[in-house]
Amino acid sequence: MTQVAIINTTEFLTLFDSINHCLELLGTQKIKNAKNILLKPNCLLDKPDAATSPKVIRGVIEVIQKIKTGQDYILSIGDSPGLLSKNPRIIFENLGIMDIIEATGIEYIQFDGGAPPILVQIPDGTRLKETMIAPIVESADLIINLPKLKTHMLTLYTGAIKNYWGVQPGGNKPKNHLKGTSTETFSQVITDLFSYLADKPQLVIMDALQGMEGNGPSSGKMRTMNLILGGYDPVAVDTIALTIVGHTLEDAPHVKMCAERNLGIGDLPNIEILGKPLTDATLFKPFRFPGKRLAWAGGVFGPLIYRYTKKIPKLRRKNCIRCANCATVCPSAAITLTPYPSFNRKKCIQCLCCVETCPNDALRVGIAGFGGLLGTQ
């Protein structure tokens, strides 16, 4: 049995009070015992809708500082965003997080271009056997995971588990995308990475003030939820988040895989809800997920259906600022600028990293259609 707290922020005077109550329900002993605490937000790119709310980050910092009053400890924050063409510090500045860091006196850790990453082995990895991670991830004795609840074009959902993808600095993320190029195989890669982190002391405080549905994780539609979710088991927190937005583990293969590999609890009867009842928090209208897999795409017509419906990046030229981030982030070097992005469909692995990290919504997900059947898309 594990616990997940659901907090409706409208029931409290301040966000600080909401987060403080969340931790009071869950218990704070792990926080009190920790000497080196790392905050890991989701700072995919410098678009507020795509990132953990600075208000949540500040609230968490101030609650942790209250809990640790009189203790000797280090509280730091860091992430490796998706925009390889932009310094992570600039992204933090554009999101307003550097102002919070300076105001609260915590340490900023630059994952990209900071201390050299360290190579770690993943004993239980099926597709990902080793990877590079930021050293602070290894040395921290408590990781506070601060994800934002969003949909995702490839993994369908992103929350606590997927947020750990950012512990890999710089070019390691697109390189490891090559180890899993479909929803199913990339979910295995994410599960492998989490298997290395699952036993580390950690706490999840999920930003669900607003969630993103549809074309996530960077260009979807925002839905107001006014929730904070918390727990010491990322699998359980993701399971509850999925339930709240009207979905199950079947709609988030990486969460299901983590549960099946006993990396956390994904069975609702074994998750105790604290705070707001789950039935009261569940949305009346489920989140729209991007291109859910077709259960009927099997048998002799399966390959044809896949080729027709496979998700590919498509350019909206009027929005393109020719920043070249898509070409930089592409793990298979399938994009060239002529001067606008041009796609080599034979080299494209449909990872959709280019769409995910486009700063100006110039790339959208489309289906290959008849071009896929003919091999031209």
N, C-alpha and C positions, 0 to 999 in steps of 0.2 A: 504494500500500500504506500502510495506517495501522495503529496498534497499539492494543489494548485490554488492560488488565491485569485479571485476575480473581484476587481475593485471598480465600482462606478464612480468616476471622478466628480460627477455632478452632486454627489452626496456629501462632499467635503468642501470646506472653505477654500483650500488651496491645493495645488498639485503636491506640494510637500506633504500635506496631511494625508493625501491619498496614498502616496508611496510609503510614508511612515507606517500607516495602518497595514498596508500590504506586508511589510516586513515584520511588524508585530505579530500578525497572524501566522506567518511562516516560521518565526523564530530567528534570532539574530546571533546565535552562538558562533556560527561559522565566520561571520563578519568580525565579531569580537576577537576571535582567535587568530585572524589573518594579519600578517605583518606586511605583505606586499600584494596589494589589490590592483588588478587591471580591469578597467572599464573597456568593453569592446562594443562600440555602437555600430550601426549600419550607416556608413558614409559612402555609399556606392558612387555618388557624384554630387555636385553642388546644386542640386534641386531639392528644395525643402520637402516636397511631397515624397521623394525617393529616399529620404534619410530619417534616422531617428530624430525626433523633435528635440531641439536644444532645451526646451522647457523640461522635458523628461530627464535629459542628461543632467541639467542643473539640479533638479529635484533629487535625483539619486545621489549626486555628490553631497548635497547638503544633509541628506538623511544619514549617509555613511559617516560624514564628519561629526554629526551629532552622536551617533552610536559609538564612535571611536574617541570621543572627548577624553583627553588626558592620557591617551595611549601614544606610543611611538610606532609609527607605521608610514608606509609609502602608498599613496593613491595616484595612479597614473591612468592615462587614456591613450588609445591608439587604434589605428585601422589601416588597412591597405585598400584604398578605393579602386574602382574600376577604370578610372580615367588615367591611363598610363601616360598620356600627354600632358598631364597637369600635376604639379607637386601636391602631395597630400596635404601639406600645411595650408596651401592656398584654398583647397576644398574646405578644410576646417574653418579657415577665416571667412570664406564666403557663406558658410552655414551659420556663422556666429558662434562657433564652438570655441575658437581661440579666445574670444572675449570672456567666455565662461571660465576657461582654464586660468586666465590671468586673474579674474575676480575671486576665484575660490582657492587659488594657490596650489592646485594639483600639478602633476608633471605631464607634459606632452611627450609621447614616445613616437618617433617617426619610424613606421614600419618599413617604408620604402626610402632607401638612401640613408638610413640611420646605422645602427649597429649591424654588422654582417649577419644575415640569416643563418640558422643552423639546420643541418640535415638530420631528420628524424626517420627512423624505420617504423613501419606500420605492420606489426607481426600478423595481424588478422586481415590485412588488406587483400581484396580479391582483384581489384584493378589498379589501385593505388598502393604501391608497396613502400614508397618513401616519398618525402616531400621536404621542402624548405619552409621553416616557420620563423616568425620574429622571435628573438631570444627571450623577450619579456613573457611570452606565452608559456615558455618552459619554466621560467624562474618564479612567476607569480604563484602565490599559495592560495589565491582565490580569484577566479575570473568572473566578473559580473557582465553577463551577456545582455546587451541592450538592443534587441532586434526591433524592427518595425514590421507589423503584420501586413503582408502584401501577397499578391499573386505573382507568378513568375512564368515567363513564356516557355521555358524548357522544363523546369521542375514542377510547374503548375502552382506551387505554393512556396513561399519563403518566410521563414520565421527564425526560431532559435537555432536549430541545427544548421540551416543553410548559412546563417550569419557567420559561422566559423570559417567559411571559405576565405574570408578576409584576413585570416591569420597568416596567410601565405603572401609574402611580399612580392610586389611587382610582377615580373613576367612568369612567375611560377603558376599563377592562376590560369592564364590562357594555355600554357604548356600542358597543364594537367587536364584541361578541357578535352584535349585530344585523346585522353584515355577513356572518355565516355561521351559519345556524340549524339546519343538519343536520350529521351526522357528516362528510359529504363537504365541504360548503362551509366549515364551521368549521375543518376541517383545512387548507383553502386559506388561511384567514386566519392560522392559526398558522405555516404555511410562509412566508407573506409577511413576518410579523414576524421570523422566524428569518433570512430572506434579508438583512435589514438587519444582523443581528448575526453572521452566519456568518464573515465575514472578520476579526472582532475577535479578538485573542489570548485564548484561553480554555482552561480545563482543566475536565474533569468528574470529580468524585469522587462516585459514586452510593452512597447509603445503601441497601444491600440486606441489612441485618442481618435485617430483617423486611420482607416485601413484602405489599401489600394486593391481594387478589383480590375478585371479585364486585362489590359495590355501592360501588366507589371513586369519587372519591378521598378520601372522608371517613368512610364507614360500612361499608367492606367487612370481610372476614375476614382476619386476619393470618396469614401463613405464615412460619415461621422459616427463614431461608436462610443466615445467617452469612457474607454476602459483602460485599465492597467492590469496585466496578467503577471503573476509571479510564481516562481517555484524553483526548487533545487534540482529538478529533473527536466532537461530540455525536451525530451521525447514527450513527457506528460504535458508540458506547457503547449507544445505544438499540437498535440492531440486535442486539447481543450480549445485552442484557437480555431482549429479546423471545424470542430463541432459548433462553435459560436457562429461561424460564417456559413453554416449549412452544408458542411462536407465531412468526409470520412477519410481514414487512412488510405483508402483505395484511390483517393484523388491526390495523394501526395506520396508517391512511391518511396522517396527517401525516408520519410517518417515511418512508413510501414516497415521498411527494411531494418531500420534501427530498432524498432520494437521486436521484430522477428529475431534479431541477433542479440536480444536481451541487453541492449545498450540503454534501456530505459523502459518505462511503462507506457504502453499505448492502448491498454484495455480500460475502457471507461469505468467498469465496476471497481477497479483497483485504484482509482484516482479519487481522493477525497477533496471536495470543493469547499474552499473557505471563502467567506465574504458573500458576495452576491450569488444566489442559486444559478446553476447553469441554465435552467429552463428560462429564467428571467433575462439572462444575458444573450441568449440565442436570437439571432436576427430573424425577423419575419420573412424577409426576402434574402435568399442565399446569395453569396458573392458569385459573380460571373467569373469562372475560371477560363484561362486562355487555351482554346483548342484542346479540350479533353480528348484523350485517346479514344479511338473508335473500337468498342468491344467487338463489333461485328466484322472488323477488318481482318478476317482470317481465311483459312481455306485457300482454294485455288486463286481467288480474286484478291487475296491479301496484299501481295506485292504491288498490284496495279492500284489498289486503293491507297496504299502508302505513298506511291509515287505521285498520285494526284493530290493528296491531302497534306503532304509533308510541308512543314513550316519553313519558309525562307524569308530572308530580309528583302524588303522592297524600299526603294528610295522615293522620298517626297522632296523633289529638287528645290521647291520654293523655300523649304525650311533649312536646306543644307548650307552651312557656313564654311564648308571645306576645311574643317579643323584637322582632318586626317586621323582623328582618334580611332575611327572604325578600322582603318588600315593598320594602325599600330597595334590594336588589341587583338586582331584576328589571328588565332593560333595556327591556321593553315595557310596564311599568306594568300588568301583568296580575293583580296580587295586591292585595287589600284585606283589612283586618282587621275582622271582624264578630262578636265580637272575635277569632275565630280566622281563619287565612288562608282566603280565598275566592278561587277562580281563575276568571278570565275566559278561557274556553278559546278564544274567537275571537281574543283578543289574544296568547295564549301562543305563543311561538315554539319551545317544547321545548328551550331551551338548557340547562335543568336547573341553572342557577346557584343557584336557591333550595335545591335538594336538596344540592348540593355544599357550600354554606356554612351549612347548618342546624347550629347548635351542639349540638343535643340529639336528633338522629336522629328528628325529628318528621316529616320528609318523606322519602318513599321513591319510587323509580321504579316505576311501574306501566305497563301497556299500556292503550290507550284502549278496546279491545274493541268491543262493539256500539255503545257511545256514540260511538266514532270513526266508525263507519259511518253513524250517524244525524246526525253533526255536532254532538253535544252534549258531546263530550269532545275 
